[in-house]
Amino acid sequence: MDARSAALVRANFRTVVEAPHGPERLISAFYGHLFAEVPALRELFPSAMDMQPKRLVTAVQFVLDNLEDWDRAQRFLEQLARDHRKYGVEAAHYDIAGRALLAAFRSYNGVGNWSRQLEAGWQDITILISASMAIGANSDTSQPYWEATVVGHRRVVDDLAIVRLQSDTPIPYQAGQYVPVAIPQRPKMWRYLSPAIPANQYGEIEFHVRKVRTGWVSPAIINETKVGDRWMIASPLGGLHVDLQSRRDVLMISSGTGIAPIRAQLIEMGRRGINPRVHLFMGGRYPCDLYDVENMWQLSQSNPWLTVIPVCENETNPWWHPYPPADPPFGMHRRLIGNLGAVVASFGAWADRQIQIAGSARMIADTRRALLAVGTPESAINSDPV
Ligand SMILES: Cc1cc2nc3c(=O)[nH]c(=O)nc-3n(C[C@H](O)[C@H](O)[C@H](O)COP(=O)(O)OP(=O)(O)OC[C@H]3O[C@@H](n4cnc5c(N)ncnc54)[C@H](O)[C@@H]3O)c2cc1C
């Protein structure tokens, strides 16, 4: 695609993104064309599709931003298509979807704003997208998802549950990765969760789930999940890991259920024996948010390379919590009070460390900012996309 066409479609896409309800109108036209051509495709999507405009815009924007680095865009699209196998989307569907996307841009712009040049530009882009996604879908012949049975559901605080499952066959994830999960109460509404234990040959898997009050899926996991429920778990993603080759010590920073991918790695490291030094700052708003601190403390007792430092924004539990905070175990680092990022950064730049941050999008951004401000090299900081 030449530079002129690229500039034209980028400018046209900007008008969609910036228009009030532009993404919603575009996606509604896209699904209209898609389901008109093949009505059966509607079955593949969840009943609530409120996240779809944001996802479509993010994906198209990524492609447009990387037209000059097509390998990167292609890798992204192939990964997206591999991930979409969990919905039952097949390679053959991408040709239809590409045509529907072109038709959506045409109807969104309307006859008055549509030109031969725009038609040609968007046609090139939609063909590139659909061809790359078809390649991605065909490139993975492994099963698109695994099934697992809930064998335990424990509410550790009012809005947080630990769910244990037994998968029919072991799921090949690495400690530190996350997996897309769908539950029977909210079919096809896939959400990412991070296993809190390493994969094992028995197919045991554990998730720590916090309720997002306005959410679709997490409240159902906290309030409605029962032993015996069958969950679907799709291919693992993400690459949080400790690089043993680099021989650099490790700084891990987690908040809330962000402990899950960190914990899985620490348990795995405990099995290995020889490890770099690890400092784990375990944060939460209230002492009750540090629901797993005892386990991490126990782990550190038998693993001298691990130091656990609890950090809370508040000294006491919230008024609705039934118990006052328990004292940290005798001998454990005392609980530090303050903003997690500020507390970690108050110790210095940790410039010689490999650093992992896991938690909510806001906590990751705040902590990253606090570290960068004291001179931590950006390249040392790792976190999952949020
Ligand atoms: C890589 C990765 C790993 C994750 N691992 C875990 C995990 O191990 N445990 C876990 O509990 N969650 C984890 N999550 C979050 C999880 O995937 C869901 O986003 C979360 O459970 C909310 O889903 P929902 O369906 O309840 O909310 P949705 O229906 O998806 O969202 C409803 C509304 O809430 C907003 N929202 C979504 N999440 C939050 C949030 N955290 N804080 C405030 N507002 C929010 C949305 O923007 C939307 O407006 C992870 C997310 C990512 C990206």
The ligand as a MOL file (V3000), in Angstrom:
LIG
                    3D

  0  0  0     0  0            999 V3000
M  V30 BEGIN CTAB
M  V30 COUNTS 53 58 0 0 0
M  V30 BEGIN ATOM
M  V30 1 C -3.4950 -10.2340 31.6780 0
M  V30 2 C -4.6720 -10.1880 32.6210 0
M  V30 3 C -4.7250 -11.0740 33.6920 0
M  V30 4 C -5.7990 -10.9970 34.5910 0
M  V30 5 N -5.8210 -11.8560 35.6790 0
M  V30 6 C -6.8290 -11.7430 36.5930 0
M  V30 7 C -6.8640 -12.5900 37.7670 0
M  V30 8 O -6.0010 -13.4600 37.9660 0
M  V30 9 N -7.8840 -12.3930 38.6530 0
M  V30 10 C -8.8550 -11.4560 38.4490 0
M  V30 11 O -9.7390 -11.3190 39.3010 0
M  V30 12 N -8.8680 -10.6760 37.3340 0
M  V30 13 C -7.8910 -10.8110 36.4140 0
M  V30 14 N -7.9150 -10.0080 35.2820 0
M  V30 15 C -9.0900 -9.1340 35.0470 0
M  V30 16 C -10.2070 -9.9650 34.3780 0
M  V30 17 O -9.7700 -10.4260 33.1090 0
M  V30 18 C -11.4920 -9.1590 34.1210 0
M  V30 19 O -11.1890 -8.0070 33.4090 0
M  V30 20 C -12.1820 -8.7740 35.4180 0
M  V30 21 O -12.4980 -9.9450 36.1420 0
M  V30 22 C -13.4770 -7.9970 35.1160 0
M  V30 23 O -14.3120 -8.7790 34.3180 0
M  V30 24 P -15.8980 -8.5370 34.3550 0
M  V30 25 O -16.5120 -9.3630 33.2900 0
M  V30 26 O -16.4110 -8.7390 35.7400 0
M  V30 27 O -16.0100 -7.0090 34.0170 0
M  V30 28 P -16.3810 -6.4140 32.5590 0
M  V30 29 O -17.7900 -6.7610 32.2520 0
M  V30 30 O -15.3260 -6.8750 31.6010 0
M  V30 31 O -16.1810 -4.8860 32.8070 0
M  V30 32 C -17.2460 -4.0780 33.3290 0
M  V30 33 C -16.7580 -2.6810 33.5680 0
M  V30 34 O -15.7720 -2.6690 34.6080 0
M  V30 35 C -14.5570 -2.0940 34.1450 0
M  V30 36 N -13.4480 -2.8840 34.7370 0
M  V30 37 C -12.9600 -4.0590 34.3040 0
M  V30 38 N -11.9630 -4.4970 35.1250 0
M  V30 39 C -11.8300 -3.5540 36.0830 0
M  V30 40 C -10.9750 -3.3970 37.2140 0
M  V30 41 N -10.0390 -4.3010 37.5260 0
M  V30 42 N -11.1350 -2.3050 37.9870 0
M  V30 43 C -12.0680 -1.3710 37.7150 0
M  V30 44 N -12.8990 -1.4500 36.6390 0
M  V30 45 C -12.7930 -2.5120 35.8320 0
M  V30 46 C -14.5980 -2.2400 32.6300 0
M  V30 47 O -13.8300 -1.2210 31.9890 0
M  V30 48 C -16.0730 -2.0770 32.3380 0
M  V30 49 O -16.4220 -0.7260 32.2890 0
M  V30 50 C -6.8460 -10.0690 34.3880 0
M  V30 51 C -6.7960 -9.2210 33.2860 0
M  V30 52 C -5.7270 -9.2640 32.4230 0
M  V30 53 C -5.6880 -8.3060 31.2570 0
M  V30 END ATOM
M  V30 BEGIN BOND
M  V30 1 1 1 2
M  V30 2 1 2 3
M  V30 3 2 2 52
M  V30 4 2 3 4
M  V30 5 1 4 5
M  V30 6 1 4 50
M  V30 7 2 5 6
M  V30 8 1 6 7
M  V30 9 1 6 13
M  V30 10 2 7 8
M  V30 11 1 7 9
M  V30 12 1 9 10
M  V30 13 2 10 11
M  V30 14 1 10 12
M  V30 15 2 12 13
M  V30 16 1 13 14
M  V30 17 1 14 15
M  V30 18 1 14 50
M  V30 19 1 15 16
M  V30 20 1 16 17
M  V30 21 1 16 18
M  V30 22 1 18 19
M  V30 23 1 18 20
M  V30 24 1 20 21
M  V30 25 1 20 22
M  V30 26 1 22 23
M  V30 27 1 23 24
M  V30 28 2 24 25
M  V30 29 1 24 26
M  V30 30 1 24 27
M  V30 31 1 27 28
M  V30 32 2 28 29
M  V30 33 1 28 30
M  V30 34 1 28 31
M  V30 35 1 31 32
M  V30 36 1 32 33
M  V30 37 1 33 34
M  V30 38 1 33 48
M  V30 39 1 34 35
M  V30 40 1 35 36
M  V30 41 1 35 46
M  V30 42 1 36 37
M  V30 43 1 36 45
M  V30 44 2 37 38
M  V30 45 1 38 39
M  V30 46 1 39 40
M  V30 47 2 39 45
M  V30 48 1 40 41
M  V30 49 2 40 42
M  V30 50 1 42 43
M  V30 51 2 43 44
M  V30 52 1 44 45
M  V30 53 1 46 47
M  V30 54 1 46 48
M  V30 55 1 48 49
M  V30 56 2 50 51
M  V30 57 1 51 52
M  V30 58 1 52 53
M  V30 END BOND
M  V30 END CTAB
M  END
